[in-house]
Amino acid sequence: MFRIEHADGDALGREVSDETVRSATGAPMTEDELETEIWNQLKTCYDPEIPVNIVDLGLIYDCAVQPMGATEGKRVDVKMTLTAPGCGMGPMLQQDVQNKLMCIEDVDEANVELVWEPQWNQGMMTEAARLQLGLM
């Protein structure tokens, strides 16, 4: 299995653009805008073996945004799991999530923790994910 970085997407015929997500005005995002953008970024991360994003798979257990002291930047703490504890791609998926979060201009720090409780099961997937995988 191979992982192609976003910057090398043109080798696959995909359009490559600046990944940094910025607010339209250049001003810091509101809390609601930031939370929406965080979830949008998480939805661009895919399990390497299943063609469904990690949010719809139910792999994200917690996402918390905290202020970073005197600066306007934020810290994002994510707790996520994998479909199987022995997945060899886990560290790469974890790094992908962190990289996507760090592309958001207002995010100064992103911590992604792999957790195993509760254990993931197919019931955690959204209806859209089950439909996409033919489980409905």
C-alpha positions as CSV (number, residue, x, y, z in Angstrom):
1,M,0.0,0.0,0.0
2,F,1.3,3.5,-0.9
3,R,0.4,6.9,0.4
4,I,0.5,9.8,-2.1
5,E,1.0,13.2,-0.5
6,H,-1.4,16.0,-1.6
7,A,1.4,18.0,-3.2
8,D,2.1,15.0,-5.5
9,G,-1.6,14.6,-6.6
10,D,-0.8,15.9,-10.0
11,A,0.9,12.6,-10.7
12,L,-2.5,11.0,-10.4
13,G,-4.2,13.6,-12.6
14,R,-5.6,15.5,-9.7
15,E,-5.6,19.3,-9.3
16,V,-3.0,20.5,-6.7
17,S,-3.8,23.6,-4.7
18,D,-2.6,25.4,-1.6
19,E,-3.9,23.2,1.3
20,T,-4.1,26.0,3.8
21,V,-7.6,26.8,4.7
22,R,-8.1,30.5,5.3
23,S,-11.1,32.6,6.3
24,A,-12.5,34.7,3.5
25,T,-11.8,38.0,5.3
26,G,-8.4,37.1,6.7
27,A,-9.7,37.6,10.2
28,P,-9.7,34.8,12.7
29,M,-12.6,32.3,12.3
30,T,-15.5,32.3,14.8
31,E,-15.7,29.2,17.0
32,D,-18.6,27.8,14.8
33,E,-16.6,28.4,11.6
34,L,-13.5,26.8,13.0
35,E,-15.4,23.7,14.2
36,T,-17.1,23.4,10.8
37,E,-13.8,23.7,9.0
38,I,-12.2,21.1,11.4
39,W,-14.9,18.6,10.6
40,N,-14.6,19.4,6.9
41,Q,-10.9,18.7,7.0
42,L,-11.5,15.4,8.9
43,K,-13.9,14.4,6.2
44,T,-11.0,14.6,3.7
45,C,-9.1,11.8,5.5
46,Y,-9.8,8.3,4.3
47,D,-9.1,4.9,5.7
48,P,-6.5,3.5,3.2
49,E,-8.4,0.2,2.8
50,I,-12.0,1.5,2.9
51,P,-13.2,4.2,0.4
52,V,-15.1,6.1,3.1
53,N,-13.9,9.1,5.1
54,I,-13.0,8.6,8.8
55,V,-15.8,10.7,10.1
56,D,-18.5,8.7,8.3
57,L,-16.8,5.5,9.4
58,G,-17.2,6.6,13.0
59,L,-13.5,6.6,13.7
60,I,-13.5,10.1,15.4
61,Y,-14.5,9.7,19.0
62,D,-13.8,13.2,20.3
63,C,-12.7,16.6,18.9
64,A,-12.0,19.5,21.3
65,V,-10.8,23.0,20.5
66,Q,-8.9,24.9,23.1
67,P,-7.4,28.5,23.0
68,M,-3.6,28.8,23.0
69,G,-3.1,31.3,25.8
70,A,-2.3,34.8,24.7
71,T,-2.3,34.1,20.9
72,E,-5.4,33.9,18.8
73,G,-4.4,30.4,17.7
74,K,-6.1,27.2,18.8
75,R,-5.2,23.7,19.8
76,V,-7.2,20.8,18.5
77,D,-7.2,17.5,20.4
78,V,-8.7,14.5,18.5
79,K,-9.3,11.1,19.8
80,M,-9.8,8.5,17.1
81,T,-9.6,4.8,16.6
82,L,-9.0,2.4,13.7
83,T,-11.3,-0.2,12.2
84,A,-8.8,-2.9,13.5
85,P,-6.2,-2.4,16.3
86,G,-3.5,-4.2,14.2
87,C,-3.9,-1.9,11.2
88,G,-0.4,-1.2,9.9
89,M,-1.5,2.1,8.4
90,G,-2.7,3.5,11.7
91,P,0.3,5.8,12.2
92,M,0.0,7.1,8.7
93,L,-3.7,7.8,9.1
94,Q,-3.0,9.5,12.4
95,Q,-0.3,11.7,10.7
96,D,-2.7,12.5,7.9
97,V,-5.3,13.8,10.3
98,Q,-2.8,15.9,12.1
99,N,-1.5,17.4,8.8
100,K,-5.0,18.2,7.6
101,L,-5.8,20.0,10.9
102,M,-2.5,22.0,10.8
103,C,-3.6,23.3,7.3
104,I,-6.3,25.4,9.0
105,E,-4.8,28.8,9.5
106,D,-6.3,29.4,13.0
107,V,-4.9,26.0,14.3
108,D,-1.5,26.3,15.9
109,E,-1.3,22.8,17.4
110,A,-3.0,19.5,16.6
111,N,-2.8,16.4,18.8
112,V,-4.2,13.2,17.5
113,E,-4.5,10.3,19.9
114,L,-5.3,6.7,18.9
115,V,-7.6,5.1,21.4
116,W,-9.1,1.6,21.6
117,E,-12.1,2.0,23.9
118,P,-14.8,1.7,22.9
119,Q,-13.8,-0.8,20.2
120,W,-15.0,0.3,16.8
121,N,-17.8,-1.7,15.1
122,Q,-19.9,-1.3,12.0
123,G,-22.7,0.2,14.0
124,M,-20.6,3.4,14.4
125,M,-20.8,4.2,10.7
126,T,-23.2,6.8,9.4
127,E,-26.1,5.6,7.2
128,A,-24.3,7.2,4.2
129,A,-21.2,5.1,4.9
130,R,-23.2,1.9,5.2
131,L,-25.0,2.7,2.0
132,Q,-21.7,3.5,0.2
133,L,-20.3,0.1,1.3
134,G,-23.4,-1.8,0.4
135,L,-24.3,-2.7,4.0
136,M,-27.9,-1.5,3.7
